[in-house]
Amino acid sequence: MAQIAKMEVQTEIKSSADKFYDIFRNKMHLMPKICPQQFMDGKAVQGDWKSVGSVREWCYAAAGNTETVKENIEAIDDKSKTMTFNMLDGDVKKYYNTFKPILNVTASGQGSLVKWTVEYQKKDESVPAPTKYEDFLVGWSKNLDAYLLNA
């Protein structure tokens, strides 16, 4: 069986860490309006949009493909501005037994540093590392930053 692996990607943004994190913490339901380039639809299917255990379904675009995913909020640490998500079902689960994106936002100079760590386990060794999601996560972060700067 494949082992748990990690992929990390980070990007600098101009928005404050507090504003950026607040979108993920309290306003994820707005993501299809804020970042229509990445998100076509989203809905809460269990719980609310912002509590640990809440389950949400998304239709999104990654690497030129439209995909769907059902995910839940696994952990929240407001002090460190860190959230852990767990992918429960959808396209990503066809290839990975485990897929957990972890968002961490920290103040950095005039802006912030957004770090995504993805813990994943391939279904088998023929499955590639999920590098296509690096561009998705960086693009999402940059588009959200642009929205906040123009809000």
mmCIF file of the C-alpha atoms, coordinates in Angstrom:
data_MODEL
# 
_entry.id   MODEL 
# 
loop_
_atom_site.group_PDB 
_atom_site.id 
_atom_site.type_symbol 
_atom_site.label_atom_id 
_atom_site.label_alt_id 
_atom_site.label_comp_id 
_atom_site.label_asym_id 
_atom_site.label_entity_id 
_atom_site.label_seq_id 
_atom_site.pdbx_PDB_ins_code 
_atom_site.Cartn_x 
_atom_site.Cartn_y 
_atom_site.Cartn_z 
_atom_site.occupancy 
_atom_site.B_iso_or_equiv 
_atom_site.pdbx_formal_charge 
_atom_site.auth_seq_id 
_atom_site.auth_comp_id 
_atom_site.auth_asym_id 
_atom_site.auth_atom_id 
_atom_site.pdbx_PDB_model_num 
ATOM 1   C CA . MET A 1 1   ? 0.000   0.000  0.000   1.00 0.00 ? 1   MET A CA 1 
ATOM 2   C CA . ALA A 1 2   ? 1.214   3.491  -0.845  1.00 0.00 ? 2   ALA A CA 1 
ATOM 3   C CA . GLN A 1 3   ? 2.433   5.704  1.974   1.00 0.00 ? 3   GLN A CA 1 
ATOM 4   C CA . ILE A 1 4   ? 1.136   9.091  3.038   1.00 0.00 ? 4   ILE A CA 1 
ATOM 5   C CA . ALA A 1 5   ? 3.041   11.769 1.131   1.00 0.00 ? 5   ALA A CA 1 
ATOM 6   C CA . LYS A 1 6   ? 3.044   15.561 1.304   1.00 0.00 ? 6   LYS A CA 1 
ATOM 7   C CA . MET A 1 7   ? 3.023   18.259 -1.321  1.00 0.00 ? 7   MET A CA 1 
ATOM 8   C CA . GLU A 1 8   ? 3.578   21.884 -0.344  1.00 0.00 ? 8   GLU A CA 1 
ATOM 9   C CA . VAL A 1 9   ? 3.014   25.055 -2.279  1.00 0.00 ? 9   VAL A CA 1 
ATOM 10  C CA . GLN A 1 10  ? 3.076   28.633 -1.076  1.00 0.00 ? 10  GLN A CA 1 
ATOM 11  C CA . THR A 1 11  ? 2.485   32.047 -2.512  1.00 0.00 ? 11  THR A CA 1 
ATOM 12  C CA . GLU A 1 12  ? 2.793   35.613 -1.334  1.00 0.00 ? 12  GLU A CA 1 
ATOM 13  C CA . ILE A 1 13  ? -0.296  37.789 -1.472  1.00 0.00 ? 13  ILE A CA 1 
ATOM 14  C CA . LYS A 1 14  ? -0.932  41.490 -0.837  1.00 0.00 ? 14  LYS A CA 1 
ATOM 15  C CA . SER A 1 15  ? -4.039  41.058 1.337   1.00 0.00 ? 15  SER A CA 1 
ATOM 16  C CA . SER A 1 16  ? -3.847  40.852 5.104   1.00 0.00 ? 16  SER A CA 1 
ATOM 17  C CA . ALA A 1 17  ? -3.717  37.400 6.673   1.00 0.00 ? 17  ALA A CA 1 
ATOM 18  C CA . ASP A 1 18  ? -6.856  38.222 8.690   1.00 0.00 ? 18  ASP A CA 1 
ATOM 19  C CA . LYS A 1 19  ? -8.955  39.140 5.627   1.00 0.00 ? 19  LYS A CA 1 
ATOM 20  C CA . PHE A 1 20  ? -7.738  36.193 3.561   1.00 0.00 ? 20  PHE A CA 1 
ATOM 21  C CA . TYR A 1 21  ? -8.301  33.679 6.359   1.00 0.00 ? 21  TYR A CA 1 
ATOM 22  C CA . ASP A 1 22  ? -11.734 35.161 7.117   1.00 0.00 ? 22  ASP A CA 1 
ATOM 23  C CA . ILE A 1 23  ? -12.950 34.174 3.650   1.00 0.00 ? 23  ILE A CA 1 
ATOM 24  C CA . PHE A 1 24  ? -12.044 30.525 4.297   1.00 0.00 ? 24  PHE A CA 1 
ATOM 25  C CA . ARG A 1 25  ? -13.284 30.627 7.876   1.00 0.00 ? 25  ARG A CA 1 
ATOM 26  C CA . ASN A 1 26  ? -16.600 32.455 7.388   1.00 0.00 ? 26  ASN A CA 1 
ATOM 27  C CA . LYS A 1 27  ? -17.447 33.103 3.741   1.00 0.00 ? 27  LYS A CA 1 
ATOM 28  C CA . MET A 1 28  ? -16.741 29.947 1.727   1.00 0.00 ? 28  MET A CA 1 
ATOM 29  C CA . HIS A 1 29  ? -20.331 29.996 0.463   1.00 0.00 ? 29  HIS A CA 1 
ATOM 30  C CA . LEU A 1 30  ? -19.320 33.039 -1.624  1.00 0.00 ? 30  LEU A CA 1 
ATOM 31  C CA . MET A 1 31  ? -16.491 31.227 -3.433  1.00 0.00 ? 31  MET A CA 1 
ATOM 32  C CA . PRO A 1 32  ? -18.351 30.714 -6.762  1.00 0.00 ? 32  PRO A CA 1 
ATOM 33  C CA . LYS A 1 33  ? -18.956 34.503 -6.864  1.00 0.00 ? 33  LYS A CA 1 
ATOM 34  C CA . ILE A 1 34  ? -15.502 35.470 -5.616  1.00 0.00 ? 34  ILE A CA 1 
ATOM 35  C CA . CYS A 1 35  ? -13.503 33.002 -7.764  1.00 0.00 ? 35  CYS A CA 1 
ATOM 36  C CA . PRO A 1 36  ? -15.698 31.895 -10.684 1.00 0.00 ? 36  PRO A CA 1 
ATOM 37  C CA . GLN A 1 37  ? -12.532 30.887 -12.572 1.00 0.00 ? 37  GLN A CA 1 
ATOM 38  C CA . GLN A 1 38  ? -12.089 28.007 -10.123 1.00 0.00 ? 38  GLN A CA 1 
ATOM 39  C CA . PHE A 1 39  ? -15.546 27.350 -8.658  1.00 0.00 ? 39  PHE A CA 1 
ATOM 40  C CA . MET A 1 40  ? -18.740 26.814 -10.629 1.00 0.00 ? 40  MET A CA 1 
ATOM 41  C CA . ASP A 1 41  ? -20.899 25.732 -7.692  1.00 0.00 ? 41  ASP A CA 1 
ATOM 42  C CA . GLY A 1 42  ? -20.789 24.925 -4.003  1.00 0.00 ? 42  GLY A CA 1 
ATOM 43  C CA . LYS A 1 43  ? -23.283 23.862 -1.368  1.00 0.00 ? 43  LYS A CA 1 
ATOM 44  C CA . ALA A 1 44  ? -23.330 22.770 2.250   1.00 0.00 ? 44  ALA A CA 1 
ATOM 45  C CA . VAL A 1 45  ? -24.786 19.267 2.531   1.00 0.00 ? 45  VAL A CA 1 
ATOM 46  C CA . GLN A 1 46  ? -24.283 18.731 6.255   1.00 0.00 ? 46  GLN A CA 1 
ATOM 47  C CA . GLY A 1 47  ? -23.862 21.289 9.007   1.00 0.00 ? 47  GLY A CA 1 
ATOM 48  C CA . ASP A 1 48  ? -23.072 24.869 8.146   1.00 0.00 ? 48  ASP A CA 1 
ATOM 49  C CA . TRP A 1 49  ? -20.321 26.359 6.018   1.00 0.00 ? 49  TRP A CA 1 
ATOM 50  C CA . LYS A 1 50  ? -17.828 26.996 8.792   1.00 0.00 ? 50  LYS A CA 1 
ATOM 51  C CA . SER A 1 51  ? -17.865 24.419 11.597  1.00 0.00 ? 51  SER A CA 1 
ATOM 52  C CA . VAL A 1 52  ? -15.660 21.370 12.077  1.00 0.00 ? 52  VAL A CA 1 
ATOM 53  C CA . GLY A 1 53  ? -17.532 18.406 10.597  1.00 0.00 ? 53  GLY A CA 1 
ATOM 54  C CA . SER A 1 54  ? -19.466 20.474 8.053   1.00 0.00 ? 54  SER A CA 1 
ATOM 55  C CA . VAL A 1 55  ? -19.655 18.751 4.666   1.00 0.00 ? 55  VAL A CA 1 
ATOM 56  C CA . ARG A 1 56  ? -19.638 20.708 1.412   1.00 0.00 ? 56  ARG A CA 1 
ATOM 57  C CA . GLU A 1 57  ? -19.841 19.772 -2.252  1.00 0.00 ? 57  GLU A CA 1 
ATOM 58  C CA . TRP A 1 58  ? -17.967 21.698 -4.929  1.00 0.00 ? 58  TRP A CA 1 
ATOM 59  C CA . CYS A 1 59  ? -17.820 21.822 -8.691  1.00 0.00 ? 59  CYS A CA 1 
ATOM 60  C CA . TYR A 1 60  ? -14.462 23.308 -9.672  1.00 0.00 ? 60  TYR A CA 1 
ATOM 61  C CA . ALA A 1 61  ? -11.960 23.559 -12.513 1.00 0.00 ? 61  ALA A CA 1 
ATOM 62  C CA . ALA A 1 62  ? -8.431  22.157 -12.127 1.00 0.00 ? 62  ALA A CA 1 
ATOM 63  C CA . ALA A 1 63  ? -5.901  21.770 -14.937 1.00 0.00 ? 63  ALA A CA 1 
ATOM 64  C CA . GLY A 1 64  ? -8.583  22.491 -17.527 1.00 0.00 ? 64  GLY A CA 1 
ATOM 65  C CA . ASN A 1 65  ? -10.950 19.802 -16.236 1.00 0.00 ? 65  ASN A CA 1 
ATOM 66  C CA . THR A 1 66  ? -14.238 20.236 -14.400 1.00 0.00 ? 66  THR A CA 1 
ATOM 67  C CA . GLU A 1 67  ? -14.262 18.117 -11.276 1.00 0.00 ? 67  GLU A CA 1 
ATOM 68  C CA . THR A 1 68  ? -16.486 17.572 -8.270  1.00 0.00 ? 68  THR A CA 1 
ATOM 69  C CA . VAL A 1 69  ? -15.603 16.879 -4.664  1.00 0.00 ? 69  VAL A CA 1 
ATOM 70  C CA . LYS A 1 70  ? -17.327 16.351 -1.347  1.00 0.00 ? 70  LYS A CA 1 
ATOM 71  C CA . GLU A 1 71  ? -15.193 17.559 1.541   1.00 0.00 ? 71  GLU A CA 1 
ATOM 72  C CA . ASN A 1 72  ? -15.430 18.319 5.202   1.00 0.00 ? 72  ASN A CA 1 
ATOM 73  C CA . ILE A 1 73  ? -13.714 20.671 7.585   1.00 0.00 ? 73  ILE A CA 1 
ATOM 74  C CA . GLU A 1 74  ? -11.562 18.431 9.731   1.00 0.00 ? 74  GLU A CA 1 
ATOM 75  C CA . ALA A 1 75  ? -9.808  20.975 11.945  1.00 0.00 ? 75  ALA A CA 1 
ATOM 76  C CA . ILE A 1 76  ? -9.695  24.723 12.592  1.00 0.00 ? 76  ILE A CA 1 
ATOM 77  C CA . ASP A 1 77  ? -7.043  26.668 14.492  1.00 0.00 ? 77  ASP A CA 1 
ATOM 78  C CA . ASP A 1 78  ? -8.012  30.331 14.397  1.00 0.00 ? 78  ASP A CA 1 
ATOM 79  C CA . LYS A 1 79  ? -4.962  31.413 16.400  1.00 0.00 ? 79  LYS A CA 1 
ATOM 80  C CA . SER A 1 80  ? -2.533  30.076 13.778  1.00 0.00 ? 80  SER A CA 1 
ATOM 81  C CA . LYS A 1 81  ? -4.980  30.722 10.894  1.00 0.00 ? 81  LYS A CA 1 
ATOM 82  C CA . THR A 1 82  ? -4.877  27.060 9.866   1.00 0.00 ? 82  THR A CA 1 
ATOM 83  C CA . MET A 1 83  ? -7.691  24.911 8.473   1.00 0.00 ? 83  MET A CA 1 
ATOM 84  C CA . THR A 1 84  ? -7.591  21.241 7.495   1.00 0.00 ? 84  THR A CA 1 
ATOM 85  C CA . PHE A 1 85  ? -9.997  19.846 4.915   1.00 0.00 ? 85  PHE A CA 1 
ATOM 86  C CA . ASN A 1 86  ? -10.611 16.188 4.116   1.00 0.00 ? 86  ASN A CA 1 
ATOM 87  C CA . MET A 1 87  ? -11.786 15.080 0.677   1.00 0.00 ? 87  MET A CA 1 
ATOM 88  C CA . LEU A 1 88  ? -14.516 12.465 1.192   1.00 0.00 ? 88  LEU A CA 1 
ATOM 89  C CA . ASP A 1 89  ? -15.702 11.711 -2.352  1.00 0.00 ? 89  ASP A CA 1 
ATOM 90  C CA . GLY A 1 90  ? -15.389 12.916 -5.932  1.00 0.00 ? 90  GLY A CA 1 
ATOM 91  C CA . ASP A 1 91  ? -12.841 12.973 -8.733  1.00 0.00 ? 91  ASP A CA 1 
ATOM 92  C CA . VAL A 1 92  ? -9.780  13.265 -6.496  1.00 0.00 ? 92  VAL A CA 1 
ATOM 93  C CA . LYS A 1 93  ? -10.818 10.117 -4.597  1.00 0.00 ? 93  LYS A CA 1 
ATOM 94  C CA . LYS A 1 94  ? -10.584 8.069  -7.808  1.00 0.00 ? 94  LYS A CA 1 
ATOM 95  C CA . TYR A 1 95  ? -6.792  8.315  -7.514  1.00 0.00 ? 95  TYR A CA 1 
ATOM 96  C CA . TYR A 1 96  ? -6.055  8.974  -3.845  1.00 0.00 ? 96  TYR A CA 1 
ATOM 97  C CA . ASN A 1 97  ? -7.192  7.069  -0.752  1.00 0.00 ? 97  ASN A CA 1 
ATOM 98  C CA . THR A 1 98  ? -6.433  10.135 1.352   1.00 0.00 ? 98  THR A CA 1 
ATOM 99  C CA . PHE A 1 99  ? -6.396  13.762 0.225   1.00 0.00 ? 99  PHE A CA 1 
ATOM 100 C CA . LYS A 1 100 ? -6.193  16.445 2.920   1.00 0.00 ? 100 LYS A CA 1 
ATOM 101 C CA . PRO A 1 101 ? -5.393  20.054 2.011   1.00 0.00 ? 101 PRO A CA 1 
ATOM 102 C CA . ILE A 1 102 ? -4.171  22.168 4.936   1.00 0.00 ? 102 ILE A CA 1 
ATOM 103 C CA . LEU A 1 103 ? -4.318  25.949 4.625   1.00 0.00 ? 103 LEU A CA 1 
ATOM 104 C CA . ASN A 1 104 ? -2.074  28.189 6.715   1.00 0.00 ? 104 ASN A CA 1 
ATOM 105 C CA . VAL A 1 105 ? -1.994  31.983 6.374   1.00 0.00 ? 105 VAL A CA 1 
ATOM 106 C CA . THR A 1 106 ? 0.625   34.161 8.069   1.00 0.00 ? 106 THR A CA 1 
ATOM 107 C CA . ALA A 1 107 ? 1.369   37.868 7.973   1.00 0.00 ? 107 ALA A CA 1 
ATOM 108 C CA . SER A 1 108 ? 4.452   38.658 5.926   1.00 0.00 ? 108 SER A CA 1 
ATOM 109 C CA . GLY A 1 109 ? 5.731   42.181 5.399   1.00 0.00 ? 109 GLY A CA 1 
ATOM 110 C CA . GLN A 1 110 ? 3.008   44.289 3.774   1.00 0.00 ? 110 GLN A CA 1 
ATOM 111 C CA . GLY A 1 111 ? 0.926   41.230 2.890   1.00 0.00 ? 111 GLY A CA 1 
ATOM 112 C CA . SER A 1 112 ? 0.700   37.551 3.744   1.00 0.00 ? 112 SER A CA 1 
ATOM 113 C CA . LEU A 1 113 ? 2.116   34.162 2.974   1.00 0.00 ? 113 LEU A CA 1 
ATOM 114 C CA . VAL A 1 114 ? -0.393  31.481 1.994   1.00 0.00 ? 114 VAL A CA 1 
ATOM 115 C CA . LYS A 1 115 ? 0.881   27.948 2.459   1.00 0.00 ? 115 LYS A CA 1 
ATOM 116 C CA . TRP A 1 116 ? -0.991  24.868 1.287   1.00 0.00 ? 116 TRP A CA 1 
ATOM 117 C CA . THR A 1 117 ? 0.158   21.437 2.430   1.00 0.00 ? 117 THR A CA 1 
ATOM 118 C CA . VAL A 1 118 ? -1.611  18.475 0.851   1.00 0.00 ? 118 VAL A CA 1 
ATOM 119 C CA . GLU A 1 119 ? -1.324  15.128 2.603   1.00 0.00 ? 119 GLU A CA 1 
ATOM 120 C CA . TYR A 1 120 ? -2.231  12.357 0.187   1.00 0.00 ? 120 TYR A CA 1 
ATOM 121 C CA . GLN A 1 121 ? -2.054  8.625  -0.300  1.00 0.00 ? 121 GLN A CA 1 
ATOM 122 C CA . LYS A 1 122 ? -2.081  7.240  -3.830  1.00 0.00 ? 122 LYS A CA 1 
ATOM 123 C CA . LYS A 1 123 ? -4.426  4.346  -4.622  1.00 0.00 ? 123 LYS A CA 1 
ATOM 124 C CA . ASP A 1 124 ? -1.392  2.605  -6.152  1.00 0.00 ? 124 ASP A CA 1 
ATOM 125 C CA . GLU A 1 125 ? 2.117   3.462  -7.316  1.00 0.00 ? 125 GLU A CA 1 
ATOM 126 C CA . SER A 1 126 ? 1.018   4.114  -10.914 1.00 0.00 ? 126 SER A CA 1 
ATOM 127 C CA . VAL A 1 127 ? -0.931  7.195  -9.770  1.00 0.00 ? 127 VAL A CA 1 
ATOM 128 C CA . PRO A 1 128 ? 1.053   10.425 -10.227 1.00 0.00 ? 128 PRO A CA 1 
ATOM 129 C CA . ALA A 1 129 ? 1.651   12.924 -7.452  1.00 0.00 ? 129 ALA A CA 1 
ATOM 130 C CA . PRO A 1 130 ? -1.200  15.483 -7.407  1.00 0.00 ? 130 PRO A CA 1 
ATOM 131 C CA . THR A 1 131 ? 0.923   18.280 -8.890  1.00 0.00 ? 131 THR A CA 1 
ATOM 132 C CA . LYS A 1 132 ? -1.963  19.524 -11.057 1.00 0.00 ? 132 LYS A CA 1 
ATOM 133 C CA . TYR A 1 133 ? -3.493  20.876 -7.861  1.00 0.00 ? 133 TYR A CA 1 
ATOM 134 C CA . GLU A 1 134 ? -0.473  23.096 -7.171  1.00 0.00 ? 134 GLU A CA 1 
ATOM 135 C CA . ASP A 1 135 ? -1.520  25.506 -9.939  1.00 0.00 ? 135 ASP A CA 1 
ATOM 136 C CA . PHE A 1 136 ? -5.134  25.292 -8.762  1.00 0.00 ? 136 PHE A CA 1 
ATOM 137 C CA . LEU A 1 137 ? -4.239  26.243 -5.183  1.00 0.00 ? 137 LEU A CA 1 
ATOM 138 C CA . VAL A 1 138 ? -1.897  29.080 -6.187  1.00 0.00 ? 138 VAL A CA 1 
ATOM 139 C CA . GLY A 1 139 ? -4.396  30.416 -8.761  1.00 0.00 ? 139 GLY A CA 1 
ATOM 140 C CA . TRP A 1 140 ? -7.205  30.235 -6.219  1.00 0.00 ? 140 TRP A CA 1 
ATOM 141 C CA . SER A 1 141 ? -5.111  32.100 -3.649  1.00 0.00 ? 141 SER A CA 1 
ATOM 142 C CA . LYS A 1 142 ? -4.110  34.791 -6.170  1.00 0.00 ? 142 LYS A CA 1 
ATOM 143 C CA . ASN A 1 143 ? -7.695  35.251 -7.445  1.00 0.00 ? 143 ASN A CA 1 
ATOM 144 C CA . LEU A 1 144 ? -9.004  35.532 -3.894  1.00 0.00 ? 144 LEU A CA 1 
ATOM 145 C CA . ASP A 1 145 ? -6.271  38.073 -3.150  1.00 0.00 ? 145 ASP A CA 1 
ATOM 146 C CA . ALA A 1 146 ? -7.284  40.120 -6.213  1.00 0.00 ? 146 ALA A CA 1 
ATOM 147 C CA . TYR A 1 147 ? -10.911 40.053 -5.066  1.00 0.00 ? 147 TYR A CA 1 
ATOM 148 C CA . LEU A 1 148 ? -9.964  41.283 -1.588  1.00 0.00 ? 148 LEU A CA 1 
ATOM 149 C CA . LEU A 1 149 ? -7.787  44.061 -2.981  1.00 0.00 ? 149 LEU A CA 1 
ATOM 150 C CA . ASN A 1 150 ? -10.671 45.294 -5.154  1.00 0.00 ? 150 ASN A CA 1 
ATOM 151 C CA . ALA A 1 151 ? -13.401 44.869 -2.513  1.00 0.00 ? 151 ALA A CA 1 
# 
